């Protein structure tokens, strides 16, 4: 599964740490998701998509 989190973060001008705080996970979790080393739970994927005001399909590609 690939994702556009890094691109979306850059557009918003936020760090991995800031996103992690917002969606209530660790920075390491955000790093792992961005590198496609970790697949987030459905709940976490929705929290991330909601923060960026996107559909889940716009953030994560299967």
PyMOL Python script that loads the backbone (N, CA, C, O; Angstrom):
from pymol import cmd

cmd.read_pdbstr("""\
ATOM      1  N   UNK A   1       0.845  -1.175   0.000  1.00  0.00           N
ATOM      2  CA  UNK A   1       0.000   0.000   0.000  1.00  0.00           C
ATOM      3  C   UNK A   1       0.894   1.243   0.000  1.00  0.00           C
ATOM      4  O   UNK A   1       1.818   1.358   0.805  1.00  0.00           O
ATOM      5  N   UNK A   2       0.608   2.152  -0.899  1.00  0.00           N
ATOM      6  CA  UNK A   2       1.356   3.407  -0.939  1.00  0.00           C
ATOM      7  C   UNK A   2       0.471   4.522  -0.387  1.00  0.00           C
ATOM      8  O   UNK A   2      -0.737   4.352  -0.225  1.00  0.00           O
ATOM      9  N   UNK A   3       1.089   5.655  -0.103  1.00  0.00           N
ATOM     10  CA  UNK A   3       0.312   6.769   0.433  1.00  0.00           C
ATOM     11  C   UNK A   3       0.938   8.091   0.015  1.00  0.00           C
ATOM     12  O   UNK A   3       2.063   8.145  -0.483  1.00  0.00           O
ATOM     13  N   UNK A   4       0.178   9.148   0.232  1.00  0.00           N
ATOM     14  CA  UNK A   4       0.610  10.495  -0.134  1.00  0.00           C
ATOM     15  C   UNK A   4       0.803  11.378   1.099  1.00  0.00           C
ATOM     16  O   UNK A   4       0.722  12.603   1.011  1.00  0.00           O
ATOM     17  N   UNK A   5       1.056  10.756   2.233  1.00  0.00           N
ATOM     18  CA  UNK A   5       1.140  11.525   3.482  1.00  0.00           C
ATOM     19  C   UNK A   5       2.268  12.554   3.433  1.00  0.00           C
ATOM     20  O   UNK A   5       2.079  13.700   3.841  1.00  0.00           O
ATOM     21  N   UNK A   6       3.425  12.156   2.942  1.00  0.00           N
ATOM     22  CA  UNK A   6       4.559  13.084   2.892  1.00  0.00           C
ATOM     23  C   UNK A   6       4.228  14.314   2.055  1.00  0.00           C
ATOM     24  O   UNK A   6       4.547  15.438   2.442  1.00  0.00           O
ATOM     25  N   UNK A   7       3.592  14.103   0.915  1.00  0.00           N
ATOM     26  CA  UNK A   7       3.200  15.206   0.029  1.00  0.00           C
ATOM     27  C   UNK A   7       2.171  16.100   0.718  1.00  0.00           C
ATOM     28  O   UNK A   7       2.281  17.326   0.684  1.00  0.00           O
ATOM     29  N   UNK A   8       1.175  15.481   1.339  1.00  0.00           N
ATOM     30  CA  UNK A   8       0.121  16.252   2.014  1.00  0.00           C
ATOM     31  C   UNK A   8       0.681  17.037   3.196  1.00  0.00           C
ATOM     32  O   UNK A   8       0.260  18.165   3.452  1.00  0.00           O
ATOM     33  N   UNK A   9       1.628  16.441   3.913  1.00  0.00           N
ATOM     34  CA  UNK A   9       2.270  17.153   5.030  1.00  0.00           C
ATOM     35  C   UNK A   9       3.010  18.378   4.520  1.00  0.00           C
ATOM     36  O   UNK A   9       2.933  19.453   5.114  1.00  0.00           O
ATOM     37  N   UNK A  10       3.729  18.208   3.412  1.00  0.00           N
ATOM     38  CA  UNK A  10       4.489  19.322   2.831  1.00  0.00           C
ATOM     39  C   UNK A  10       3.549  20.453   2.403  1.00  0.00           C
ATOM     40  O   UNK A  10       3.852  21.630   2.601  1.00  0.00           O
ATOM     41  N   UNK A  11       2.423  20.090   1.822  1.00  0.00           N
ATOM     42  CA  UNK A  11       1.451  21.105   1.393  1.00  0.00           C
ATOM     43  C   UNK A  11       0.914  21.895   2.581  1.00  0.00           C
ATOM     44  O   UNK A  11       0.672  23.098   2.479  1.00  0.00           O
ATOM     45  N   UNK A  12       0.727  21.205   3.717  1.00  0.00           N
ATOM     46  CA  UNK A  12       0.217  21.875   4.923  1.00  0.00           C
ATOM     47  C   UNK A  12       1.328  22.516   5.737  1.00  0.00           C
ATOM     48  O   UNK A  12       1.069  23.331   6.622  1.00  0.00           O
ATOM     49  N   UNK A  13       2.575  22.142   5.434  1.00  0.00           N
ATOM     50  CA  UNK A  13       3.708  22.696   6.166  1.00  0.00           C
ATOM     51  C   UNK A  13       3.813  22.172   7.587  1.00  0.00           C
ATOM     52  O   UNK A  13       4.166  22.920   8.498  1.00  0.00           O
ATOM     53  N   UNK A  14       3.506  20.877   7.791  1.00  0.00           N
ATOM     54  CA  UNK A  14       3.607  20.311   9.132  1.00  0.00           C
ATOM     55  C   UNK A  14       4.655  19.189   9.150  1.00  0.00           C
ATOM     56  O   UNK A  14       4.939  18.566   8.127  1.00  0.00           O
ATOM     57  N   UNK A  15       5.207  18.956  10.318  1.00  0.00           N
ATOM     58  CA  UNK A  15       6.223  17.919  10.482  1.00  0.00           C
ATOM     59  C   UNK A  15       5.575  16.573  10.787  1.00  0.00           C
ATOM     60  O   UNK A  15       4.376  16.486  11.053  1.00  0.00           O
ATOM     61  N   UNK A  16       6.387  15.539  10.741  1.00  0.00           N
ATOM     62  CA  UNK A  16       5.908  14.212  11.122  1.00  0.00           C
ATOM     63  C   UNK A  16       5.452  14.232  12.581  1.00  0.00           C
ATOM     64  O   UNK A  16       4.440  13.624  12.929  1.00  0.00           O
ATOM     65  N   UNK A  17       6.198  14.926  13.420  1.00  0.00           N
ATOM     66  CA  UNK A  17       5.863  15.017  14.842  1.00  0.00           C
ATOM     67  C   UNK A  17       4.505  15.688  15.044  1.00  0.00           C
ATOM     68  O   UNK A  17       3.696  15.230  15.852  1.00  0.00           O
ATOM     69  N   UNK A  18       4.262  16.759  14.319  1.00  0.00           N
ATOM     70  CA  UNK A  18       2.980  17.471  14.445  1.00  0.00           C
ATOM     71  C   UNK A  18       1.820  16.590  14.001  1.00  0.00           C
ATOM     72  O   UNK A  18       0.790  16.537  14.672  1.00  0.00           O
ATOM     73  N   UNK A  19       1.980  15.898  12.877  1.00  0.00           N
ATOM     74  CA  UNK A  19       0.923  15.001  12.416  1.00  0.00           C
ATOM     75  C   UNK A  19       0.689  13.886  13.418  1.00  0.00           C
ATOM     76  O   UNK A  19      -0.452  13.527  13.708  1.00  0.00           O
ATOM     77  N   UNK A  20       1.776  13.340  13.944  1.00  0.00           N
ATOM     78  CA  UNK A  20       1.663  12.270  14.942  1.00  0.00           C
ATOM     79  C   UNK A  20       0.852  12.738  16.153  1.00  0.00           C
ATOM     80  O   UNK A  20      -0.017  12.013  16.637  1.00  0.00           O
ATOM     81  N   UNK A  21       1.133  13.937  16.634  1.00  0.00           N
ATOM     82  CA  UNK A  21       0.385  14.483  17.773  1.00  0.00           C
ATOM     83  C   UNK A  21      -1.093  14.647  17.432  1.00  0.00           C
ATOM     84  O   UNK A  21      -1.960  14.348  18.253  1.00  0.00           O
ATOM     85  N   UNK A  22      -1.374  15.116  16.236  1.00  0.00           N
ATOM     86  CA  UNK A  22      -2.755  15.364  15.815  1.00  0.00           C
ATOM     87  C   UNK A  22      -3.556  14.069  15.746  1.00  0.00           C
ATOM     88  O   UNK A  22      -4.703  14.021  16.192  1.00  0.00           O
ATOM     89  N   UNK A  23      -2.956  13.016  15.186  1.00  0.00           N
ATOM     90  CA  UNK A  23      -3.688  11.754  15.026  1.00  0.00           C
ATOM     91  C   UNK A  23      -3.408  10.769  16.161  1.00  0.00           C
ATOM     92  O   UNK A  23      -3.837   9.616  16.118  1.00  0.00           O
ATOM     93  N   UNK A  24      -2.687  11.238  17.169  1.00  0.00           N
ATOM     94  CA  UNK A  24      -2.451  10.497  18.420  1.00  0.00           C
ATOM     95  C   UNK A  24      -1.688   9.188  18.227  1.00  0.00           C
ATOM     96  O   UNK A  24      -2.100   8.130  18.703  1.00  0.00           O
ATOM     97  N   UNK A  25      -0.557   9.291  17.510  1.00  0.00           N
ATOM     98  CA  UNK A  25       0.374   8.169  17.390  1.00  0.00           C
ATOM     99  C   UNK A  25       1.790   8.730  17.586  1.00  0.00           C
ATOM    100  O   UNK A  25       1.965   9.931  17.792  1.00  0.00           O
ATOM    101  N   UNK A  26       2.781   7.862  17.522  1.00  0.00           N
ATOM    102  CA  UNK A  26       4.156   8.326  17.653  1.00  0.00           C
ATOM    103  C   UNK A  26       4.693   8.777  16.297  1.00  0.00           C
ATOM    104  O   UNK A  26       4.159   8.418  15.248  1.00  0.00           O
ATOM    105  N   UNK A  27       5.748   9.563  16.344  1.00  0.00           N
ATOM    106  CA  UNK A  27       6.412   9.996  15.123  1.00  0.00           C
ATOM    107  C   UNK A  27       6.940   8.793  14.350  1.00  0.00           C
ATOM    108  O   UNK A  27       6.926   8.784  13.119  1.00  0.00           O
ATOM    109  N   UNK A  28       7.402   7.788  15.071  1.00  0.00           N
ATOM    110  CA  UNK A  28       7.912   6.573  14.427  1.00  0.00           C
ATOM    111  C   UNK A  28       6.822   5.873  13.614  1.00  0.00           C
ATOM    112  O   UNK A  28       7.100   5.294  12.564  1.00  0.00           O
ATOM    113  N   UNK A  29       5.588   5.930  14.102  1.00  0.00           N
ATOM    114  CA  UNK A  29       4.473   5.336  13.363  1.00  0.00           C
ATOM    115  C   UNK A  29       4.258   6.074  12.047  1.00  0.00           C
ATOM    116  O   UNK A  29       4.053   5.445  11.009  1.00  0.00           O
ATOM    117  N   UNK A  30       4.304   7.391  12.085  1.00  0.00           N
ATOM    118  CA  UNK A  30       4.134   8.196  10.861  1.00  0.00           C
ATOM    119  C   UNK A  30       5.265   7.890   9.878  1.00  0.00           C
ATOM    120  O   UNK A  30       5.027   7.739   8.679  1.00  0.00           O
ATOM    121  N   UNK A  31       6.499   7.798  10.391  1.00  0.00           N
ATOM    122  CA  UNK A  31       7.640   7.467   9.530  1.00  0.00           C
ATOM    123  C   UNK A  31       7.415   6.120   8.850  1.00  0.00           C
ATOM    124  O   UNK A  31       7.609   5.994   7.641  1.00  0.00           O
ATOM    125  N   UNK A  32       7.010   5.119   9.621  1.00  0.00           N
ATOM    126  CA  UNK A  32       6.795   3.771   9.086  1.00  0.00           C
ATOM    127  C   UNK A  32       5.675   3.760   8.050  1.00  0.00           C
ATOM    128  O   UNK A  32       5.785   3.076   7.032  1.00  0.00           O
ATOM    129  N   UNK A  33       4.607   4.503   8.293  1.00  0.00           N
ATOM    130  CA  UNK A  33       3.506   4.570   7.330  1.00  0.00           C
ATOM    131  C   UNK A  33       3.980   5.238   6.041  1.00  0.00           C
ATOM    132  O   UNK A  33       3.699   4.747   4.948  1.00  0.00           O
ATOM    133  N   UNK A  34       4.696   6.355   6.164  1.00  0.00           N
ATOM    134  CA  UNK A  34       5.181   7.067   4.982  1.00  0.00           C
ATOM    135  C   UNK A  34       6.102   6.189   4.139  1.00  0.00           C
ATOM    136  O   UNK A  34       6.084   6.280   2.911  1.00  0.00           O
ATOM    137  N   UNK A  35       6.904   5.343   4.778  1.00  0.00           N
ATOM    138  CA  UNK A  35       7.841   4.467   4.066  1.00  0.00           C
ATOM    139  C   UNK A  35       7.195   3.150   3.635  1.00  0.00           C
ATOM    140  O   UNK A  35       7.873   2.266   3.110  1.00  0.00           O
ATOM    141  N   UNK A  36       5.896   3.021   3.857  1.00  0.00           N
ATOM    142  CA  UNK A  36       5.134   1.805   3.528  1.00  0.00           C
ATOM    143  C   UNK A  36       5.666   0.573   4.249  1.00  0.00           C
ATOM    144  O   UNK A  36       5.568  -0.542   3.736  1.00  0.00           O
ATOM    145  N   UNK A  37       6.222   0.771   5.423  1.00  0.00           N
ATOM    146  CA  UNK A  37       6.700  -0.341   6.248  1.00  0.00           C
ATOM    147  C   UNK A  37       5.623  -0.797   7.226  1.00  0.00           C
ATOM    148  O   UNK A  37       5.733  -1.863   7.831  1.00  0.00           O
ATOM    149  N   UNK A  38       4.580   0.021   7.374  1.00  0.00           N
ATOM    150  CA  UNK A  38       3.499  -0.263   8.322  1.00  0.00           C
ATOM    151  C   UNK A  38       2.188   0.145   7.682  1.00  0.00           C
ATOM    152  O   UNK A  38       2.065   1.241   7.136  1.00  0.00           O
ATOM    153  N   UNK A  39       1.212  -0.741   7.751  1.00  0.00           N
ATOM    154  CA  UNK A  39      -0.123  -0.435   7.237  1.00  0.00           C
ATOM    155  C   UNK A  39      -0.982  -0.009   8.428  1.00  0.00           C
ATOM    156  O   UNK A  39      -1.180  -0.791   9.357  1.00  0.00           O
ATOM    157  N   UNK A  40      -1.489   1.212   8.408  1.00  0.00           N
ATOM    158  CA  UNK A  40      -2.273   1.683   9.554  1.00  0.00           C
ATOM    159  C   UNK A  40      -3.610   0.960   9.665  1.00  0.00           C
ATOM    160  O   UNK A  40      -4.139   0.426   8.690  1.00  0.00           O
ATOM    161  N   UNK A  41      -4.129   0.963  10.870  1.00  0.00           N
ATOM    162  CA  UNK A  41      -5.480   0.423  11.068  1.00  0.00           C
ATOM    163  C   UNK A  41      -6.451   1.294  10.285  1.00  0.00           C
ATOM    164  O   UNK A  41      -6.134   2.425   9.917  1.00  0.00           O
ATOM    165  N   UNK A  42      -7.619   0.760  10.041  1.00  0.00           N
ATOM    166  CA  UNK A  42      -8.636   1.521   9.320  1.00  0.00           C
ATOM    167  C   UNK A  42      -8.973   2.806  10.074  1.00  0.00           C
ATOM    168  O   UNK A  42      -9.139   3.864   9.468  1.00  0.00           O
ATOM    169  N   UNK A  43      -9.071   2.708  11.381  1.00  0.00           N
ATOM    170  CA  UNK A  43      -9.377   3.887  12.196  1.00  0.00           C
ATOM    171  C   UNK A  43      -8.309   4.965  12.035  1.00  0.00           C
ATOM    172  O   UNK A  43      -8.632   6.139  11.851  1.00  0.00           O
ATOM    173  N   UNK A  44      -7.043   4.571  12.105  1.00  0.00           N
ATOM    174  CA  UNK A  44      -5.960   5.540  11.960  1.00  0.00           C
ATOM    175  C   UNK A  44      -5.929   6.117  10.550  1.00  0.00           C
ATOM    176  O   UNK A  44      -5.711   7.316  10.378  1.00  0.00           O
ATOM    177  N   UNK A  45      -6.143   5.292   9.556  1.00  0.00           N
ATOM    178  CA  UNK A  45      -6.172   5.769   8.173  1.00  0.00           C
ATOM    179  C   UNK A  45      -7.261   6.829   7.993  1.00  0.00           C
ATOM    180  O   UNK A  45      -7.046   7.837   7.320  1.00  0.00           O
ATOM    181  N   UNK A  46      -8.420   6.601   8.591  1.00  0.00           N
ATOM    182  CA  UNK A  46      -9.512   7.586   8.508  1.00  0.00           C
ATOM    183  C   UNK A  46      -9.150   8.869   9.247  1.00  0.00           C
ATOM    184  O   UNK A  46      -9.459   9.960   8.768  1.00  0.00           O
ATOM    185  N   UNK A  47      -8.497   8.758  10.414  1.00  0.00           N
ATOM    186  CA  UNK A  47      -8.087   9.966  11.153  1.00  0.00           C
ATOM    187  C   UNK A  47      -7.122  10.810  10.326  1.00  0.00           C
ATOM    188  O   UNK A  47      -7.232  12.035  10.281  1.00  0.00           O
ATOM    189  N   UNK A  48      -6.174  10.138   9.673  1.00  0.00           N
ATOM    190  CA  UNK A  48      -5.212  10.859   8.836  1.00  0.00           C
ATOM    191  C   UNK A  48      -5.925  11.519   7.661  1.00  0.00           C
ATOM    192  O   UNK A  48      -5.703  12.698   7.388  1.00  0.00           O
ATOM    193  N   UNK A  49      -6.769  10.780   6.971  1.00  0.00           N
ATOM    194  CA  UNK A  49      -7.499  11.327   5.822  1.00  0.00           C
ATOM    195  C   UNK A  49      -8.379  12.499   6.238  1.00  0.00           C
ATOM    196  O   UNK A  49      -8.437  13.514   5.543  1.00  0.00           O
ATOM    197  N   UNK A  50      -9.070  12.360   7.379  1.00  0.00           N
ATOM    198  CA  UNK A  50      -9.935  13.431   7.872  1.00  0.00           C
ATOM    199  C   UNK A  50      -9.132  14.700   8.143  1.00  0.00           C
ATOM    200  O   UNK A  50      -9.569  15.803   7.816  1.00  0.00           O
ATOM    201  N   UNK A  51      -7.954  14.533   8.743  1.00  0.00           N
ATOM    202  CA  UNK A  51      -7.129  15.709   9.046  1.00  0.00           C
ATOM    203  C   UNK A  51      -6.803  16.477   7.767  1.00  0.00           C
ATOM    204  O   UNK A  51      -6.843  17.707   7.749  1.00  0.00           O
ATOM    205  N   UNK A  52      -6.482  15.754   6.707  1.00  0.00           N
ATOM    206  CA  UNK A  52      -6.136  16.402   5.444  1.00  0.00           C
ATOM    207  C   UNK A  52      -7.363  16.763   4.611  1.00  0.00           C
ATOM    208  O   UNK A  52      -7.231  17.282   3.502  1.00  0.00           O
ATOM    209  N   UNK A  53      -8.552  16.491   5.140  1.00  0.00           N
ATOM    210  CA  UNK A  53      -9.806  16.794   4.460  1.00  0.00           C
ATOM    211  C   UNK A  53      -9.877  16.096   3.095  1.00  0.00           C
ATOM    212  O   UNK A  53     -10.271  16.688   2.090  1.00  0.00           O
ATOM    213  N   UNK A  54      -9.480  14.819   3.098  1.00  0.00           N
ATOM    214  CA  UNK A  54      -9.470  14.009   1.884  1.00  0.00           C
ATOM    215  C   UNK A  54     -10.229  12.715   2.130  1.00  0.00           C
ATOM    216  O   UNK A  54     -10.423  12.297   3.271  1.00  0.00           O
ATOM    217  N   UNK A  55     -10.654  12.088   1.035  1.00  0.00           N
ATOM    218  CA  UNK A  55     -11.193  10.736   1.133  1.00  0.00           C
ATOM    219  C   UNK A  55     -10.029   9.797   1.394  1.00  0.00           C
ATOM    220  O   UNK A  55      -8.896  10.081   1.003  1.00  0.00           O
ATOM    221  N   UNK A  56     -10.299   8.698   2.043  1.00  0.00           N
ATOM    222  CA  UNK A  56      -9.237   7.755   2.366  1.00  0.00           C
ATOM    223  C   UNK A  56      -8.517   7.274   1.098  1.00  0.00           C
ATOM    224  O   UNK A  56      -7.313   7.017   1.127  1.00  0.00           O
ATOM    225  N   UNK A  57      -9.251   7.154  -0.007  1.00  0.00           N
ATOM    226  CA  UNK A  57      -8.668   6.713  -1.270  1.00  0.00           C
ATOM    227  C   UNK A  57      -7.715   7.749  -1.865  1.00  0.00           C
ATOM    228  O   UNK A  57      -6.848   7.407  -2.670  1.00  0.00           O
ATOM    229  N   UNK A  58      -7.875   9.006  -1.472  1.00  0.00           N
ATOM    230  CA  UNK A  58      -6.984  10.067  -1.961  1.00  0.00           C
ATOM    231  C   UNK A  58      -5.652  10.071  -1.213  1.00  0.00           C
ATOM    232  O   UNK A  58      -4.664  10.619  -1.701  1.00  0.00           O
ATOM    233  N   UNK A  59      -5.629   9.465  -0.039  1.00  0.00           N
ATOM    234  CA  UNK A  59      -4.415   9.430   0.778  1.00  0.00           C
ATOM    235  C   UNK A  59      -3.688   8.108   0.631  1.00  0.00           C
ATOM    236  O   UNK A  59      -2.461   8.071   0.534  1.00  0.00           O
ATOM    237  N   UNK A  60      -4.450   7.022   0.614  1.00  0.00           N
ATOM    238  CA  UNK A  60      -3.874   5.672   0.556  1.00  0.00           C
ATOM    239  C   UNK A  60      -4.274   4.982  -0.738  1.00  0.00           C
ATOM    240  O   UNK A  60      -5.441   5.001  -1.129  1.00  0.00           O
ATOM    241  N   UNK A  61      -3.293   4.372  -1.402  1.00  0.00           N
ATOM    242  CA  UNK A  61      -3.546   3.648  -2.646  1.00  0.00           C
ATOM    243  C   UNK A  61      -3.174   2.194  -2.440  1.00  0.00           C
ATOM    244  O   UNK A  61      -2.070   1.887  -1.992  1.00  0.00           O
ATOM    245  N   UNK A  62      -4.086   1.306  -2.762  1.00  0.00           N
ATOM    246  CA  UNK A  62      -3.827  -0.123  -2.588  1.00  0.00           C
ATOM    247  C   UNK A  62      -3.259  -0.697  -3.847  1.00  0.00           C
ATOM    248  O   UNK A  62      -2.971  -1.893  -3.905  1.00  0.00           O
TER     249      UNK A  62
END
""", "prot")
cmd.dss("prot")
cmd.show_as("cartoon", "prot")
cmd.util.cbc("prot")
cmd.orient("prot")
